[in-house]
C-alpha cells in the first residue's frame, strides 16, 4: 500500500498580474513621453494686428468732459465699509499649543 500525496497546483491570480502590468506600462509610457521625447515647438507665429494698436493710440480722453457729464454726475457712490477681520490665527503659529 503506497501513500500518494498529490501536490496542489499553484493558482495564479491573472487579474492582479494584468493590473500590475497595465500600471507599469502606463507609468513607463508616461515617463517616456514626459521626459525623453522632444516637445513640439510652435510652427507659426501669429501675426500682430497693428491697426488695433494704432486706433487705441489715437483715442484721446478729456477728463473734464467725463467728470462734467450729467450722466456721470447722476451715478451713485456706494461706499460700503469693509468688516473688521479681527485677530486671525495665533501670533506665532509654530509655538506649541
VEXZAVEX-704106 format. One record per atom (N, C-alpha, C, O, CB): residue in one letter; x, y, z; residue number from 1. Coordinates in steps of 0.1 Angstrom, whole numbers. Glycine has a CB too. Layout:
# residues N
A, X, Y, Z, NUM
...
END
This chain:
# residues 97
X, 8, -11, 0, 1
X, 0, 0, 0, 1
X, 9, 12, 0, 1
X, 17, 14, 9, 1
X, -10, 0, 12, 1
X, 7, 20, -10, 2
X, 16, 32, -12, 2
X, 7, 44, -8, 2
X, -4, 45, -11, 2
X, 22, 33, -26, 2
X, 14, 54, -3, 3
X, 7, 66, 1, 3
X, 11, 76, -10, 3
X, 22, 79, -13, 3
X, 12, 72, 15, 3
X, 0, 81, -16, 4
X, 3, 91, -27, 4
X, -2, 105, -22, 4
X, -13, 106, -17, 4
X, -5, 87, -40, 4
X, 7, 114, -23, 5
X, 3, 128, -19, 5
X, 4, 136, -32, 5
X, 14, 138, -39, 5
X, 14, 134, -9, 5
X, -8, 141, -35, 6
X, -9, 149, -47, 6
X, -5, 164, -44, 6
X, -9, 169, -34, 6
X, -23, 149, -53, 6
X, 3, 169, -52, 7
X, 7, 183, -50, 7
X, -3, 192, -55, 7
X, -8, 191, -67, 7
X, 21, 185, -57, 7
X, -7, 201, -47, 8
X, -18, 210, -51, 8
X, -12, 220, -61, 8
X, -1, 226, -58, 8
X, -24, 217, -38, 8
X, -19, 223, -71, 9
X, -14, 232, -82, 9
X, -14, 246, -76, 9
X, -23, 250, -69, 9
X, -22, 231, -94, 9
X, -5, 254, -80, 10
X, -4, 268, -76, 10
X, -14, 276, -85, 10
X, -13, 276, -97, 10
X, 10, 274, -77, 10
X, -23, 283, -79, 11
X, -32, 291, -86, 11
X, -26, 305, -89, 11
X, -20, 311, -80, 11
X, -46, 292, -79, 11
X, -28, 310, -101, 12
X, -22, 323, -105, 12
X, -33, 333, -106, 12
X, -44, 330, -112, 12
X, -14, 322, -118, 12
X, -31, 344, -99, 13
X, -41, 355, -100, 13
X, -38, 363, -112, 13
X, -30, 372, -112, 13
X, -41, 363, -87, 13
X, -45, 360, -123, 14
X, -42, 367, -136, 14
X, -47, 381, -136, 14
X, -41, 390, -143, 14
X, -49, 359, -147, 14
X, -57, 384, -129, 15
X, -62, 398, -128, 15
X, -52, 407, -121, 15
X, -50, 418, -126, 15
X, -76, 398, -120, 15
X, -46, 403, -111, 16
X, -36, 411, -104, 16
X, -24, 413, -113, 16
X, -18, 424, -113, 16
X, -32, 404, -90, 16
X, -20, 403, -120, 17
X, -9, 404, -129, 17
X, -12, 413, -140, 17
X, -3, 422, -144, 17
X, -5, 390, -135, 17
X, -24, 413, -146, 18
X, -28, 422, -157, 18
X, -28, 436, -152, 18
X, -24, 445, -159, 18
X, -41, 417, -162, 18
X, -34, 439, -140, 19
X, -35, 452, -135, 19
X, -21, 458, -132, 19
X, -18, 469, -135, 19
X, -43, 453, -122, 19
X, -12, 450, -126, 20
X, 1, 454, -123, 20
X, 9, 457, -136, 20
X, 16, 467, -137, 20
X, 9, 443, -115, 20
X, 7, 449, -146, 21
X, 14, 451, -159, 21
X, 9, 464, -166, 21
X, 17, 472, -171, 21
X, 12, 439, -169, 21
X, -4, 466, -165, 22
X, -10, 478, -171, 22
X, -5, 491, -164, 22
X, -1, 500, -171, 22
X, -25, 478, -170, 22
X, -4, 490, -151, 23
X, 1, 502, -143, 23
X, 15, 505, -146, 23
X, 19, 516, -148, 23
X, -1, 499, -128, 23
X, 24, 494, -147, 24
X, 38, 496, -150, 24
X, 40, 501, -164, 24
X, 48, 510, -167, 24
X, 45, 483, -149, 24
X, 32, 496, -174, 25
X, 33, 501, -188, 25
X, 28, 515, -189, 25
X, 34, 523, -196, 25
X, 25, 492, -197, 25
X, 18, 519, -181, 26
X, 13, 533, -181, 26
X, 23, 542, -175, 26
X, 26, 553, -181, 26
X, 0, 534, -173, 26
X, 29, 538, -164, 27
X, 40, 547, -158, 27
X, 52, 548, -167, 27
X, 57, 559, -168, 27
X, 44, 541, -144, 27
X, 56, 537, -173, 28
X, 67, 538, -183, 28
X, 64, 547, -195, 28
X, 73, 555, -199, 28
X, 71, 524, -187, 28
X, 53, 545, -201, 29
X, 49, 553, -212, 29
X, 48, 568, -209, 29
X, 53, 577, -216, 29
X, 36, 549, -219, 29
X, 42, 571, -197, 30
X, 41, 585, -193, 30
X, 55, 591, -190, 30
X, 57, 602, -194, 30
X, 32, 586, -180, 30
X, 63, 584, -184, 31
X, 77, 589, -181, 31
X, 84, 591, -194, 31
X, 91, 601, -196, 31
X, 85, 579, -173, 31
X, 83, 582, -204, 32
X, 90, 583, -217, 32
X, 85, 596, -224, 32
X, 93, 604, -228, 32
X, 87, 571, -225, 32
X, 71, 598, -225, 33
X, 66, 609, -232, 33
X, 68, 622, -225, 33
X, 70, 633, -232, 33
X, 52, 607, -235, 33
X, 69, 622, -212, 34
X, 71, 635, -205, 34
X, 86, 639, -205, 34
X, 89, 651, -206, 34
X, 66, 633, -191, 34
X, 95, 630, -204, 35
X, 109, 633, -201, 35
X, 118, 630, -213, 35
X, 129, 637, -214, 35
X, 114, 626, -189, 35
X, 115, 621, -222, 36
X, 125, 617, -232, 36
X, 121, 620, -246, 36
X, 130, 618, -255, 36
X, 127, 602, -230, 36
X, 110, 625, -249, 37
X, 106, 629, -262, 37
X, 108, 644, -264, 37
X, 107, 651, -254, 37
X, 92, 625, -266, 37
X, 110, 648, -276, 38
X, 112, 662, -279, 38
X, 98, 669, -280, 38
X, 90, 664, -287, 38
X, 121, 665, -292, 38
X, 97, 680, -273, 39
X, 84, 687, -273, 39
X, 82, 694, -286, 39
X, 92, 701, -291, 39
X, 83, 696, -261, 39
X, 70, 694, -292, 40
X, 68, 702, -304, 40
X, 68, 717, -301, 40
X, 63, 722, -291, 40
X, 55, 698, -310, 40
X, 75, 724, -310, 41
X, 75, 739, -309, 41
X, 64, 745, -317, 41
X, 58, 738, -325, 41
X, 89, 744, -313, 41
X, 62, 758, -315, 42
X, 52, 765, -322, 42
X, 57, 766, -337, 42
X, 68, 770, -340, 42
X, 49, 779, -316, 42
X, 48, 762, -346, 43
X, 52, 761, -360, 43
X, 51, 775, -367, 43
X, 60, 779, -375, 43
X, 44, 751, -368, 43
X, 41, 783, -363, 44
X, 39, 796, -370, 44
X, 37, 806, -359, 44
X, 32, 803, -348, 44
X, 28, 796, -380, 44
X, 41, 818, -361, 45
X, 39, 829, -352, 45
X, 27, 837, -356, 45
X, 25, 840, -368, 45
X, 51, 839, -351, 45
X, 18, 839, -347, 46
X, 5, 846, -350, 46
X, 9, 860, -355, 46
X, 17, 867, -348, 46
X, -4, 846, -338, 46
X, 2, 865, -365, 47
X, 5, 879, -370, 47
X, 0, 889, -360, 47
X, -11, 887, -354, 47
X, -1, 881, -384, 47
X, 7, 900, -359, 48
X, 3, 911, -350, 48
X, -6, 920, -358, 48
X, -2, 926, -368, 48
X, 15, 918, -343, 48
X, -17, 923, -352, 49
X, -26, 933, -359, 49
X, -23, 947, -353, 49
X, -28, 950, -342, 49
X, -41, 929, -356, 49
X, -16, 954, -361, 50
X, -12, 968, -356, 50
X, -23, 978, -358, 50
X, -22, 989, -352, 50
X, 1, 972, -363, 50
X, -33, 975, -365, 51
X, -44, 985, -367, 51
X, -51, 988, -354, 51
X, -55, 999, -352, 51
X, -53, 980, -378, 51
X, -53, 978, -346, 52
X, -60, 980, -333, 52
X, -51, 989, -324, 52
X, -56, 997, -317, 52
X, -63, 966, -326, 52
X, -38, 986, -324, 53
X, -29, 994, -316, 53
X, -29, 1009, -320, 53
X, -29, 1018, -312, 53
X, -15, 989, -317, 53
X, -29, 1011, -333, 54
X, -30, 1025, -339, 54
X, -43, 1032, -335, 54
X, -43, 1044, -332, 54
X, -28, 1025, -354, 54
X, -54, 1024, -335, 55
X, -67, 1030, -331, 55
X, -67, 1034, -316, 55
X, -72, 1044, -313, 55
X, -78, 1021, -334, 55
X, -61, 1025, -308, 56
X, -61, 1028, -294, 56
X, -52, 1040, -291, 56
X, -55, 1048, -282, 56
X, -56, 1016, -286, 56
X, -41, 1041, -298, 57
X, -32, 1052, -296, 57
X, -38, 1065, -300, 57
X, -34, 1076, -295, 57
X, -19, 1050, -303, 57
X, -48, 1065, -309, 58
X, -54, 1077, -314, 58
X, -65, 1083, -305, 58
X, -69, 1094, -306, 58
X, -59, 1075, -328, 58
X, -69, 1074, -296, 59
X, -80, 1078, -287, 59
X, -75, 1088, -277, 59
X, -65, 1086, -270, 59
X, -86, 1066, -280, 59
X, -82, 1100, -275, 60
X, -78, 1110, -266, 60
X, -89, 1111, -256, 60
X, -101, 1113, -260, 60
X, -74, 1123, -272, 60
X, -86, 1111, -243, 61
X, -96, 1111, -233, 61
X, -95, 1125, -226, 61
X, -84, 1128, -221, 61
X, -95, 1100, -223, 61
X, -106, 1132, -225, 62
X, -106, 1145, -218, 62
X, -113, 1143, -205, 62
X, -125, 1140, -204, 62
X, -114, 1156, -227, 62
X, -106, 1145, -194, 63
X, -111, 1142, -181, 63
X, -122, 1152, -178, 63
X, -132, 1147, -171, 63
X, -100, 1144, -171, 63
X, -122, 1164, -181, 64
X, -132, 1174, -178, 64
X, -145, 1170, -185, 64
X, -156, 1172, -179, 64
X, -128, 1188, -182, 64
X, -145, 1165, -197, 65
X, -157, 1162, -204, 65
X, -164, 1150, -197, 65
X, -176, 1149, -198, 65
X, -155, 1159, -218, 65
X, -156, 1141, -191, 66
X, -162, 1129, -184, 66
X, -168, 1133, -171, 66
X, -179, 1130, -167, 66
X, -152, 1118, -183, 66
X, -160, 1141, -163, 67
X, -164, 1145, -150, 67
X, -176, 1154, -150, 67
X, -185, 1153, -141, 67
X, -153, 1151, -142, 67
X, -177, 1163, -160, 68
X, -188, 1173, -160, 68
X, -200, 1167, -168, 68
X, -210, 1175, -169, 68
X, -183, 1185, -167, 68
X, -200, 1155, -172, 69
X, -211, 1149, -180, 69
X, -222, 1147, -170, 69
X, -220, 1142, -159, 69
X, -206, 1136, -186, 69
X, -235, 1151, -174, 70
X, -246, 1149, -165, 70
X, -249, 1134, -162, 70
X, -254, 1131, -151, 70
X, -259, 1155, -171, 70
X, -246, 1125, -171, 71
X, -248, 1111, -168, 71
X, -238, 1106, -157, 71
X, -242, 1098, -148, 71
X, -246, 1102, -181, 71
X, -226, 1111, -158, 72
X, -216, 1108, -148, 72
X, -220, 1113, -134, 72
X, -218, 1107, -124, 72
X, -202, 1112, -152, 72
X, -226, 1125, -134, 73
X, -229, 1131, -121, 73
X, -241, 1124, -115, 73
X, -243, 1125, -102, 73
X, -232, 1146, -123, 73
X, -249, 1117, -122, 74
X, -261, 1110, -117, 74
X, -257, 1097, -110, 74
X, -265, 1091, -104, 74
X, -271, 1108, -128, 74
X, -245, 1092, -113, 75
X, -241, 1079, -107, 75
X, -240, 1081, -92, 75
X, -235, 1091, -87, 75
X, -227, 1075, -113, 75
X, -244, 1070, -85, 76
X, -243, 1070, -70, 76
X, -230, 1063, -66, 76
X, -226, 1053, -72, 76
X, -255, 1063, -64, 76
X, -225, 1068, -55, 77
X, -213, 1061, -49, 77
X, -218, 1052, -38, 77
X, -224, 1057, -29, 77
X, -202, 1072, -44, 77
X, -214, 1040, -39, 78
X, -218, 1030, -29, 78
X, -206, 1026, -21, 78
X, -201, 1015, -23, 78
X, -226, 1018, -35, 78
X, -202, 1034, -12, 79
X, -190, 1031, -4, 79
X, -195, 1022, 8, 79
X, -201, 1027, 17, 79
X, -183, 1043, 1, 79
X, -192, 1010, 8, 80
X, -196, 1001, 19, 80
X, -183, 998, 27, 80
X, -173, 993, 21, 80
X, -202, 987, 13, 80
X, -184, 1001, 40, 81
X, -172, 998, 48, 81
X, -169, 983, 49, 81
X, -179, 975, 51, 81
X, -173, 1005, 62, 81
X, -157, 979, 48, 82
X, -153, 965, 50, 82
X, -154, 961, 64, 82
X, -150, 969, 73, 82
X, -139, 963, 44, 82
X, -159, 949, 67, 83
X, -159, 945, 81, 83
X, -145, 942, 86, 83
X, -136, 938, 79, 83
X, -168, 932, 82, 83
X, -144, 945, 99, 84
X, -131, 942, 106, 84
X, -128, 927, 106, 84
X, -137, 920, 111, 84
X, -130, 949, 120, 84
X, -117, 923, 102, 85
X, -113, 909, 102, 85
X, -110, 904, 116, 85
X, -111, 892, 118, 85
X, -102, 906, 93, 85
X, -107, 912, 125, 86
X, -103, 908, 138, 86
X, -89, 902, 139, 86
X, -81, 904, 129, 86
X, -114, 898, 144, 86
X, -87, 894, 149, 87
X, -74, 887, 150, 87
X, -75, 874, 144, 87
X, -84, 865, 148, 87
X, -70, 886, 165, 87
X, -67, 871, 134, 88
X, -67, 858, 127, 88
X, -55, 850, 131, 88
X, -44, 855, 131, 88
X, -67, 860, 112, 88
X, -57, 838, 136, 89
X, -47, 829, 140, 89
X, -39, 833, 152, 89
X, -44, 842, 160, 89
X, -37, 829, 128, 89
X, -28, 827, 154, 90
X, -20, 830, 166, 90
X, -8, 838, 162, 90
X, -4, 838, 151, 90
X, -15, 817, 173, 90
X, -2, 846, 172, 91
X, 9, 854, 168, 91
X, 21, 846, 163, 91
X, 28, 850, 154, 91
X, 13, 862, 181, 91
X, 23, 834, 169, 92
X, 34, 825, 165, 92
X, 27, 811, 162, 92
X, 25, 804, 171, 92
X, 45, 824, 176, 92
X, 25, 808, 149, 93
X, 18, 796, 146, 93
X, 27, 783, 149, 93
X, 21, 772, 150, 93
X, 14, 796, 132, 93
X, 40, 785, 151, 94
X, 48, 774, 154, 94
X, 50, 771, 169, 94
X, 57, 761, 172, 94
X, 62, 776, 147, 94
X, 45, 779, 177, 95
X, 46, 777, 191, 95
X, 37, 765, 195, 95
X, 26, 763, 190, 95
X, 42, 790, 199, 95
X, 41, 757, 205, 96
X, 33, 746, 210, 96
X, 20, 751, 216, 96
X, 19, 762, 221, 96
X, 40, 737, 220, 96
X, 10, 743, 215, 97
X, -4, 747, 220, 97
X, -4, 745, 235, 97
X, -14, 748, 241, 97
X, -14, 738, 213, 97
END
